[in-house]
């Protein structure tokens, strides 16, 4: 399960980076902001799973 959540977090980070890049290239400020938010969500998910791993061992 933890592996699935880590993968989901990584996917959110990559998707967010892509949205941010497209938003920046097209000067679409809301899309750029949405990309940054999605990256933050992925970062938070990754951090949560890493913390769980630390306490599991």
C-alpha positions as MATLAB code, in Angstrom:
seq = 'XXXXXXXXXXXXXXXXXXXXXXXXXXXXXXXXXXXXXXXXXXXXXXXXXXXXXXXXX';
ca = [
       0.000    0.000    0.000;
       2.785    2.416    0.874;
       4.364    1.820   -2.515;
       1.109    2.722   -4.222;
       0.878    5.978   -2.283;
       4.509    6.844   -3.035;
       3.883    6.236   -6.728;
       0.739    8.339   -6.581;
       2.706   11.164   -4.943;
       5.395   10.990   -7.611;
       2.747   11.012  -10.334;
       1.145   14.125   -8.810;
       4.534   15.847   -8.661;
       5.297   15.123  -12.319;
       1.811   16.072  -13.481;
       2.060   19.314  -11.519;
       5.444   20.161  -13.035;
       4.019   19.624  -16.508;
       0.999   21.829  -15.809;
       3.197   24.535  -14.342;
       5.493   24.471  -17.383;
       2.588   24.649  -19.827;
       0.977   27.436  -17.807;
       4.222   29.394  -17.779;
       4.755   28.882  -21.523;
       1.228   29.958  -22.422;
       1.068   32.684  -19.765;
      -1.923   30.908  -18.213;
      -1.532   31.985  -14.583;
      -4.350   29.780  -13.180;
      -2.912   26.675  -14.852;
       0.541   27.511  -13.532;
      -0.867   27.895  -10.014;
      -2.785   24.641  -10.333;
       0.458   22.905  -11.301;
       2.269   24.292   -8.253;
      -0.607   23.176   -6.016;
      -0.534   19.690   -7.478;
       3.216   19.482   -6.904;
       2.715   20.509   -3.281;
       0.078   17.828   -2.849;
       2.483   15.235   -4.260;
       5.280   16.504   -2.014;
       3.029   16.190    1.034;
       2.015   12.651    0.089;
       5.671   11.661   -0.383;
       6.646   13.176    2.972;
       3.794   11.374    4.726;
       4.836    8.027    3.299;
       8.498    8.586    4.175;
       7.493    9.403    7.744;
       5.426    6.234    7.925;
       8.438    4.251    6.710;
      10.672    5.747    9.390;
       8.325    4.720   12.179;
       7.637    1.311   10.669;
      11.248    0.156   11.032;
];
